[in-house]
């Protein structure tokens, strides 16, 4: 029978107490005359009805609690007492799934079998569901917080599903687009190993091919030695076998569209462009070697734009020229109404009759970050031959090329001599080219050249070696139609060790040579190069007369420049003829060498004699004599001199005079140093 947990009402207890007090014998069996009011523990109950008058917590109205004591004096203890206080009694929970958390609650002093002290289990039939468990994607409230799966902020990432956006639909997603959840969003995949989610041809399942991509998403897979063709639709085809060729059997490739991609390695082949197409190196080690089978890259079709990027071109031997009749353009040839674009290209090791590195006739060229070097013109023009067209070159070097007897570096030619060919050079260096002939750097036959530099040294014409003529030959046939402008172009100096071996510039129409220097800025046109500045020893303060004389001013040069004009105060009283001459000497006390002169100049009765037809290049530390040689058939000549001369002559210091030996000869001058008077001499220096 179940004992009901209720306590005897207080009025019943009080009634029982009253009845006991009226009885002759007490309710505890003691005689009535005994001391019935003793309450030793002070709990309000006398000893005769208090079952433990030494403990104030024990008396008939106390709450039964779990302590092994009959607290309410009903002879029942703890769990045996139906009046056990439930609120103070330990709670026990049935743990059906043995996960350490229970559900059904029981109050008892002694733990019942099959129970535990922890409750709050929301599913006591599932050992994986309990408070504090890991919430995962399983449609269950794993952690008993009433929230399920992705609705629970406590969803464990390791227990959720990782999704990656698959934008290109190749089955592999972008690892940077990781999202986690329990239900898959649209356009996602479980594999996040795609290295280019914009290209369906790139994925871990793809095969490596030569292009600008890591096709198989494995950077350790090498594409060296491979080639591919990319059509207009963007598709890629492996063409390695067709392009690779061999040293003794180079491949002949024709391109009419698309891009031929070359990866690192050497491809023994030549490429003809018959349509708008590109040859591009994927990395920095692609080499296109023509192996002597003609021009390595060539265009003969009008309207074509041929582009080469990031490729080394070598081994060309040239093709017959439609316009020139000889084999030209060893490395690259464009002979059509077309355009050739080269970017980050290295042209070397090619040969041809002329134009060994690059030849362009009627073709426009655009070159950027390109070097043309170590090519050999069997007759001439080792570097580049540009005939007609417009040529825009930026950061280009033409260096170390060889032309046997005609031009080492470049030949610029306007075929109709009408000034129409345009050469726009920015940061272009033409250096260290060699010819056994006349022009080592550039031969320019008409056209318009605009050569600029973005900073000192970025444009240069230096160190070119020729057989004794000039580094740059400028020729203008059509009056006023041809012009060359140099802005900050370094032409080297003897002191700097990068000077050209002869003159820097030679004007073909007037036959004049010029010296420039570091970062020179000047122009050449039909009438000459640069501007002329005039310097003089002073004004006349006296005169010396003679019918047969040679007199002059001696200058020690401290500047490399060009003497173009010379005049001297000489008049005559009869029939006198003069020569204006410039001599040089390393030691003015020994012999002098005649450099240039103007002859058969009639001496006026008043004024000066002069010439503007000289072309004398001065060198540092050399003495120059500026001389008038006069012979009179009748009368005499009157030569002006000054006692207090101005010694700055523009290219050096006036240090003395020379005296007469005999007229019309190359004399051993008597050099007089430090004299108080000099011949009144004006010298015109070309400033470049």
C-alpha positions in Angstrom: 0.0 0.0 0.0 1.4 3.4 -0.9 1.9 5.9 1.9 0.5 9.3 1.1 2.9 12.1 1.7 0.9 14.4 4.0 1.5 15.8 7.5 -1.0 15.6 10.4 -2.9 18.8 10.7 -1.8 21.1 13.5 -5.3 21.2 15.1 -5.2 17.4 15.5 -1.8 17.6 17.1 -3.0 20.3 19.5 -6.1 18.3 20.5 -4.0 15.3 21.2 -1.7 17.4 23.4 -4.7 18.8 25.4 -6.1 15.3 26.0 -2.7 14.2 27.2 -2.6 17.0 29.6 -6.0 16.1 31.2 -5.0 12.4 31.6 -3.8 11.2 35.1 -0.9 9.6 33.3 1.0 11.5 30.6 0.9 10.5 27.0 4.5 9.5 27.1 3.6 7.0 29.9 5.0 9.2 32.7 2.9 9.9 35.7 0.9 13.1 35.6 2.6 14.5 38.6 6.0 14.4 36.9 7.5 17.6 35.4 5.6 17.9 32.2 6.8 21.3 31.1 10.5 20.7 30.6 11.6 21.9 27.0 15.4 21.4 27.1 16.0 22.3 23.4 13.6 25.2 23.4 11.7 24.1 20.3 8.2 24.6 22.0 7.7 21.0 22.8 8.1 19.5 26.2 10.3 16.6 26.8 7.4 14.2 27.2 6.2 14.7 23.6 9.5 15.7 21.9 11.3 12.6 20.7 14.6 14.4 20.9 14.5 17.3 23.4 18.2 17.9 22.8 17.7 18.9 19.1 15.5 21.9 18.4 15.1 20.8 14.8 13.4 17.6 15.9 9.8 17.9 17.2 6.3 16.7 16.1 5.8 19.6 13.7 9.2 19.5 12.0 9.7 18.8 8.3 11.1 15.4 7.5 14.3 15.8 5.5 17.0 13.5 4.3 19.4 13.4 7.2 18.9 9.9 8.8 16.8 11.4 11.7 13.1 11.1 12.6 12.6 14.8 12.3 8.8 14.9 12.9 8.8 12.3 15.7 6.5 9.9 13.9 8.9 7.0 14.1 9.6 7.1 10.4 12.9 8.3 8.9 13.8 9.9 5.5 12.3 7.9 2.5 10.2 5.8 4.9 8.3 8.9 6.0 5.4 9.8 3.7 5.8 13.4 5.0 9.3 13.7 3.5 9.8 17.3 2.3 10.0 17.1 -1.5 11.6 20.5 -2.0 14.6 19.7 0.1 14.9 16.1 -1.2 17.6 15.4 -3.9 16.2 14.9 -7.4 17.1 11.9 -9.5 16.6 11.4 -13.2 16.2 8.3 -15.3 19.1 8.1 -17.9 17.6 5.7 -20.4 20.3 6.4 -23.2 23.2 6.5 -20.7 24.5 9.8 -22.1 24.9 11.3 -18.6 21.7 13.3 -18.7 18.3 12.1 -17.5 14.7 13.0 -18.2 12.0 11.5 -15.8 12.5 13.1 -12.3 12.3 11.3 -8.9 12.9 12.8 -5.4 14.6 10.5 -2.9 17.2 10.7 -0.2 18.9 7.6 -1.5 19.6 7.5 -5.3 17.3 5.0 -7.0 18.8 2.4 -9.3 18.9 3.6 -12.9 19.0 7.2 -12.1 21.5 10.1 -12.2 21.8 13.5 -10.6 21.7 15.5 -14.0 18.5 16.0 -15.9 17.6 18.3 -18.9 17.9 15.6 -21.5 15.6 16.5 -24.4 15.7 13.0 -25.9 16.5 10.3 -23.4 16.3 7.7 -26.2 19.3 9.3 -28.1 22.7 9.2 -26.5 23.9 11.9 -28.9 21.3 14.5 -27.9 21.9 16.2 -24.5 22.7 19.7 -23.2 26.2 20.9 -24.4 26.3 18.4 -27.3 27.6 19.5 -30.7 24.9 20.8 -33.0 25.2 19.2 -36.4 23.2 18.9 -39.6 20.8 16.0 -38.8 17.3 17.5 -38.2 17.7 17.0 -34.5 18.1 19.4 -31.6 21.4 17.9 -30.5 22.2 20.4 -27.7 18.7 20.6 -26.3 18.3 24.4 -26.8 15.1 24.0 -28.9 17.1 25.1 -32.1 17.8 22.7 -34.9 20.6 22.5 -37.4 21.5 25.8 -39.2 18.9 27.7 -37.1 21.2 27.2 -34.1 24.1 29.6 -33.8 25.9 26.8 -32.0 26.1 24.8 -35.2 29.5 23.2 -35.2 31.5 23.9 -38.5 33.0 20.5 -38.4 29.5 19.0 -38.2 28.1 21.2 -41.0 28.6 20.8 -44.8 31.2 23.0 -46.6 30.0 24.4 -49.9 32.0 26.3 -52.6 30.7 28.5 -55.4 31.2 26.9 -58.8 30.9 29.9 -61.1 32.3 28.1 -64.2 30.3 24.9 -63.7 33.3 22.6 -63.9 32.5 20.8 -60.7 35.2 22.5 -58.7 34.6 25.6 -56.5 36.6 28.6 -55.5 38.2 28.0 -52.1 37.7 31.7 -51.2 33.9 31.3 -51.4 33.5 28.8 -48.5 30.1 28.7 -46.9 28.8 26.2 -44.4 25.3 25.0 -43.8 22.9 22.0 -43.8 21.1 22.7 -47.1 23.1 23.3 -50.4 22.6 26.7 -52.0 22.4 27.1 -55.8 25.5 26.7 -58.0 27.8 25.2 -55.3 30.0 22.2 -55.0 31.6 20.2 -52.3 35.1 20.4 -53.8 36.8 23.7 -53.3 40.1 23.1 -55.1 39.5 25.2 -58.3 42.3 27.7 -58.9 40.4 29.7 -61.5 36.6 29.6 -61.1 36.1 31.8 -64.2 37.5 29.3 -66.6 35.8 25.9 -67.0 39.0 24.6 -68.7 40.9 25.1 -65.5 40.4 22.6 -62.7 42.2 19.7 -60.9 40.6 17.4 -63.6 42.1 19.3 -66.5 45.2 18.5 -68.5 48.1 20.9 -68.4 48.4 22.9 -71.7 50.6 25.8 -72.7 48.8 29.0 -72.0 48.7 31.7 -69.3 46.9 29.4 -66.8 47.7 26.6 -64.4 45.2 24.3 -66.1 45.4 21.4 -63.6 45.7 23.6 -60.5 49.0 22.1 -59.7 51.9 24.6 -59.8 54.4 21.8 -59.8 53.2 20.5 -63.2 55.6 21.9 -65.8 54.4 23.1 -69.2 58.0 23.7 -70.5 58.5 22.8 -74.1 54.7 22.9 -74.9 52.8 25.1 -77.4 49.2 25.7 -77.9 46.9 27.6 -80.2 44.0 29.7 -78.9 41.3 30.3 -81.5 38.9 33.2 -81.8 36.4 31.3 -79.7 38.9 31.1 -76.8 39.4 27.3 -77.1 42.9 25.9 -76.7 44.5 23.2 -78.7 47.9 21.5 -78.0 50.1 22.1 -81.1 53.4 21.2 -79.5 54.3 18.6 -82.1 53.5 21.0 -85.0 55.6 23.8 -83.6 58.6 22.2 -81.9 60.5 21.4 -85.0 64.2 20.3 -85.1 67.5 22.0 -85.7 67.8 20.2 -89.1 64.1 20.4 -89.9 62.5 23.6 -88.7 58.7 23.8 -88.7 56.9 26.3 -91.0 53.9 27.9 -89.2 51.2 30.0 -90.8 48.9 32.1 -88.6 45.8 33.8 -89.9 44.1 34.4 -86.5 44.3 33.6 -82.8 47.3 33.3 -80.5 50.2 30.8 -80.7 51.3 30.3 -77.1 54.9 29.2 -76.5 56.0 28.0 -73.1 59.6 27.9 -71.9 61.9 26.1 -74.3 63.3 26.4 -77.9 61.0 26.0 -80.9 62.8 25.5 -84.2 60.3 27.2 -86.4 59.5 30.2 -88.5 56.1 31.9 -88.4 54.3 33.7 -91.3 51.4 36.0 -90.4 48.7 36.1 -93.1 46.0 37.5 -90.7 45.7 39.3 -87.4 47.4 37.0 -85.0 49.8 36.8 -82.0 52.8 34.8 -81.0 53.2 35.0 -77.2 55.6 33.6 -74.6 53.7 32.4 -71.5 56.7 32.8 -69.2 60.1 34.4 -69.9 62.0 31.6 -71.6 60.2 31.0 -74.9 62.6 31.0 -77.9 61.6 31.0 -81.5 64.7 29.8 -83.5 64.5 30.0 -87.3 67.6 27.9 -87.6 68.7 29.5 -90.8 65.4 28.7 -92.6 64.6 32.3 -93.7 63.1 35.0 -91.7 62.1 33.7 -88.3 59.0 36.0 -88.2 57.6 37.5 -91.4 54.7 39.3 -92.9 53.9 39.8 -96.6 50.2 40.2 -96.5 48.6 43.7 -96.6 46.3 44.7 -93.8 47.7 42.3 -91.3 48.5 43.2 -87.7 51.2 40.8 -86.5 52.1 40.8 -82.8 54.9 39.1 -80.9 55.0 39.3 -77.1 57.6 38.0 -74.6 59.6 35.8 -77.1 63.2 35.6 -78.0 63.7 35.6 -81.8 66.9 34.2 -83.2 68.5 32.1 -85.9 66.9 33.9 -88.9 68.7 34.1 -92.3 66.4 36.5 -94.2 64.1 36.3 -97.2 64.2 37.8 -100.6 62.8 41.3 -100.5 59.9 42.2 -102.8 61.2 45.8 -103.0 64.9 45.3 -102.4 65.7 42.0 -104.2 68.2 40.7 -101.6 67.6 38.6 -98.6 66.7 40.9 -95.7 65.1 40.7 -92.3 66.8 37.7 -90.7 65.0 37.9 -87.3 61.8 39.7 -88.3 60.6 40.9 -91.7 57.5 43.0 -92.6 57.2 43.9 -96.2 53.6 44.9 -96.8 51.1 47.6 -96.0 50.8 46.0 -92.5 51.7 46.5 -88.9 54.3 44.7 -86.8 54.0 45.0 -83.0 56.8 43.7 -80.8 56.7 43.8 -77.0 59.4 42.4 -74.7 61.1 40.8 -77.6 64.8 39.9 -77.9 66.1 39.7 -81.5 69.6 38.3 -81.8 71.8 35.8 -83.6 70.3 36.4 -87.1 72.0 37.3 -90.4 70.9 38.7 -93.7 72.4 40.6 -96.6 71.1 43.7 -94.8 68.6 44.4 -92.1 69.7 41.3 -90.2 67.8 41.9 -87.0 64.7 43.6 -88.3 63.6 44.9 -91.8 60.4 46.8 -92.4 59.4 48.2 -95.9 56.1 50.1 -96.1 55.2 48.5 -92.8 54.4 50.4 -89.5 56.2 49.1 -86.5 55.5 49.5 -82.8 58.3 48.3 -80.5 58.2 48.3 -76.7 60.8 46.9 -74.2 62.6 45.2 -77.0 66.3 44.6 -77.7 67.9 44.1 -81.2 71.5 42.9 -80.6 74.3 40.8 -81.9 73.0 40.4 -85.5 75.2 40.5 -88.6 74.5 42.3 -91.8 76.6 40.5 -94.4 76.8 43.7 -96.4 75.4 46.2 -94.0 72.7 47.2 -91.5 73.3 44.7 -88.8 70.4 45.9 -86.5 67.3 47.3 -88.2 66.3 48.6 -91.6 63.2 50.8 -91.6 61.9 52.0 -95.0 58.9 54.3 -95.1 56.0 53.9 -92.6 55.5 55.1 -89.1 57.7 53.7 -86.3 56.8 54.2 -82.6 59.6 52.8 -80.5 59.7 53.0 -76.6 62.4 51.5 -74.4 64.2 49.8 -77.3 67.9 49.0 -77.6 69.8 48.5 -80.8 73.3 47.4 -79.8 76.3 45.3 -80.6 75.2 44.7 -84.2 77.7 44.4 -87.1 77.3 45.6 -90.6 80.3 44.6 -92.8 80.6 47.7 -95.1 77.4 49.7 -94.6 75.8 50.7 -91.3 76.3 48.8 -88.1 73.1 49.8 -86.2 70.1 51.1 -88.2 69.1 52.5 -91.6 66.1 54.9 -91.8 65.0 55.4 -95.4 62.2 57.4 -96.9 62.0 55.9 -100.4 60.4 58.9 -102.1 62.6 61.4 -100.2 59.5 63.4 -99.3 59.9 63.4 -95.5 56.9 61.1 -95.0 58.5 58.4 -92.9 58.0 59.0 -89.2 60.4 57.7 -86.5 59.2 58.4 -82.9 61.8 57.2 -80.5 61.4 57.5 -76.7 64.1 56.0 -74.4 65.9 54.4 -77.4 69.5 53.4 -77.1 71.7 52.8 -80.2 75.1 51.7 -78.8 78.2 49.8 -79.5 77.3 48.9 -83.1 80.2 48.3 -85.5 80.8 48.7 -89.2 84.0 48.5 -91.2 82.3 51.1 -93.5 81.1 54.6 -92.9 78.2 54.8 -90.5 78.2 52.9 -87.2 75.0 53.9 -85.5 72.2 55.3 -87.7 72.0 56.3 -91.4 69.0 58.5 -92.0 68.0 59.2 -95.5 65.2 61.7 -95.2 62.1 61.4 -93.0 61.3 62.9 -89.6 63.0 61.7 -86.5 61.8 62.7 -83.0 64.1 61.2 -80.4 63.3 61.9 -76.8 64.4 60.8 -73.3 62.3 60.6 -70.1 65.4 60.9 -68.0 69.1 61.3 -68.5 70.7 58.3 -70.1 67.5 56.7 -71.2 68.2 57.7 -74.8 71.7 57.4 -76.2 73.9 57.2 -79.3 77.1 56.0 -77.7 80.1 53.8 -78.2 79.5 53.1 -81.9 82.6 52.2 -84.0 83.0 52.9 -87.7 85.7 53.1 -90.3 86.2 56.8 -89.9 83.0 58.7 -90.7 80.2 59.1 -88.2 77.8 57.6 -85.7 74.7 59.2 -87.2 74.4 60.3 -90.9 71.6 62.8 -91.6 70.6 63.4 -95.2 67.9 65.7 -96.4 67.2 65.6 -100.1 63.8 67.4 -100.1 64.3 71.0 -99.0 62.7 71.5 -95.6 61.0 68.1 -95.7 63.3 66.2 -93.4 64.2 66.9 -89.8 65.7 65.2 -86.8 65.1 66.4 -83.3 67.1 65.1 -80.3 65.9 65.9 -76.8 68.2 64.7 -74.0 70.0 62.1 -76.1 73.3 61.1 -74.7 76.0 61.0 -77.4 78.9 60.2 -75.1 82.2 62.0 -74.4 85.8 61.0 -74.6 86.2 61.7 -70.9 83.3 59.5 -70.1 84.7 56.6 -72.1 81.4 56.1 -74.1 82.1 58.5 -77.1 81.5 57.4 -80.6 84.8 56.7 -82.4 84.3 59.5 -85.0 81.8 62.4 -85.2 78.5 62.0 -83.5 76.5 63.5 -86.4 77.3 64.1 -90.1 75.1 66.3 -92.2 75.2 64.8 -95.7 73.8 67.7 -97.6 76.4 70.2 -96.4 79.1 67.6 -95.6 79.6 68.8 -92.0 80.5 66.8 -88.9 79.3 67.6 -85.4 80.2 66.6 -81.9 77.5 66.5 -79.2 77.9 65.3 -75.6 75.9 64.0 -72.6 72.2 64.4 -72.8 72.3 66.6 -76.0 69.2 68.5 -77.3 69.3 69.9 -80.8 67.8 69.6 -84.3 69.0 68.9 -87.8 67.2 70.1 -90.9 68.1 70.8 -94.5 70.4 73.6 -93.5 72.5 72.0 -90.8 72.4 70.9 -87.2 72.2 72.9 -83.9 72.8 76.6 -83.6 75.9 78.7 -83.9 77.3 80.8 -81.1 80.0 83.3 -81.9 83.0 84.1 -79.8 85.8 86.7 -80.3 89.2 87.6 -79.0 88.2 91.3 -78.7 87.9 94.4 -80.8 90.6 96.0 -83.0 93.1 98.2 -81.3 95.9 98.0 -83.9 96.9 96.6 -87.3 99.8 94.8 -88.9 100.4 95.0 -92.7 102.0 92.6 -95.1 101.6 91.3 -98.7 102.2 87.7 -97.8 101.2 86.5 -94.3 99.9 83.8 -92.1 98.5 84.8 -88.7 96.2 83.2 -86.2 95.0 82.7 -82.7 95.8 79.5 -80.8 93.2 78.0 -78.5 93.6 75.1 -76.0 90.4 73.1 -76.2 88.5 72.2 -73.0 85.3 71.2 -74.8 84.3 68.7 -77.4 82.4 70.7 -80.0 82.2 71.7 -83.7 83.8 74.7 -85.3 81.7 75.8 -88.2 82.4 79.5 -88.7 85.6 81.5 -88.7 86.2 85.2 -89.4 89.1 87.6 -89.0 89.7 91.3 -89.3 91.6 91.5 -92.6 91.4 94.2 -95.3 93.5 94.9 -98.4 94.7 97.9 -100.4 95.1 95.8 -103.6 94.4 92.4 -105.1 94.6 89.9 -102.1 93.3 86.4 -101.7 92.9 84.5 -98.4 92.5 81.0 -97.0 90.6 80.4 -93.7 92.2 77.4 -92.1 92.1 75.4 -88.8 95.1 73.4 -87.7 95.6 71.2 -84.7 98.6 70.1 -82.6 99.2 68.0 -79.5 102.3 70.1 -79.0 102.1 73.6 -80.4 105.9 74.0 -80.4 106.3 71.2 -83.0 104.2 70.4 -86.1 100.6 71.3 -86.9 98.0 69.4 -88.9 95.6 71.0 -91.3 92.0 69.9 -90.4 89.8 72.0 -92.7 89.7 75.3 -94.6 87.9 77.6 -97.1 89.9 78.8 -100.0 90.0 81.6 -102.6 88.4 84.1 -100.4 88.6 87.6 -101.8 89.9 90.1 -99.2 87.8 93.3 -99.1 89.1 96.8 -98.9 87.2 97.1 -95.6 85.5 94.6 -93.2 86.5 91.0 -92.5 87.1 87.7 -94.3 85.0 84.7 -93.2 83.7 81.2 -93.9 80.8 79.2 -92.5 81.8 76.0 -94.3 84.1 74.5 -91.7 83.5 71.2 -89.9 86.2 70.8 -87.2 85.6 68.5 -84.2 87.6 69.6 -81.2 89.1 67.3 -78.6 90.0 67.9 -75.0 93.6 69.0 -74.4 94.4 69.7 -78.1 95.7 73.0 -79.5 93.9 74.6 -82.4 95.2 77.4 -84.6 92.5 79.6 -86.2 94.5 81.0 -89.2 94.1 83.4 -92.1 96.7 82.9 -94.9 96.8 85.9 -97.2 98.6 86.5 -100.5 98.5 89.7 -102.4 99.2 90.1 -106.1 99.2 93.9 -105.5 99.1 96.1 -102.5 99.0 94.6 -99.0 96.7 93.2 -96.4 96.0 94.9 -93.1 95.3 92.4 -90.2 93.6 93.6 -87.0 94.8 92.7 -83.6 94.0 93.5 -80.0 96.3 94.2 -77.1 94.0 93.2 -74.3 92.3 90.1 -75.6 89.2 88.2 -74.3 90.5 84.7 -73.9 87.2 82.6 -73.8 86.8 81.3 -77.3 83.7 79.1 -76.5 85.6 75.8 -76.8 88.7 76.7 -74.9 91.1 79.4 -73.9 93.1 81.6 -76.3 96.7 81.0 -75.2 98.8 82.6 -77.9 99.4 83.3 -81.6 101.1 81.7 -84.6 103.4 83.6 -86.9 104.1 83.5 -90.6 106.4 81.1 -92.4 105.1 81.1 -95.9 101.7 81.5 -97.5 99.5 78.7 -99.0 101.4 75.9 -97.2 101.0 73.7 -94.2 103.5 75.5 -92.0 105.5 74.8 -89.0 104.1 77.7 -87.1 106.1 79.8 -84.8 104.0 79.5 -81.6 104.1 82.6 -79.4 102.6 81.9 -76.0 101.4 84.5 -73.4 101.7 87.5 -75.7 99.9 90.7 -74.9 98.1 90.8 -78.3 96.1 88.4 -80.4 94.7 88.6 -83.8 91.1 89.7 -83.8 89.3 86.4 -84.6 85.7 85.4 -84.4 84.8 81.7 -84.2 81.4 80.2 -84.6 80.8 77.2 -82.4 77.9 74.8 -83.1 75.9 74.2 -79.9 74.2 70.8 -79.9 
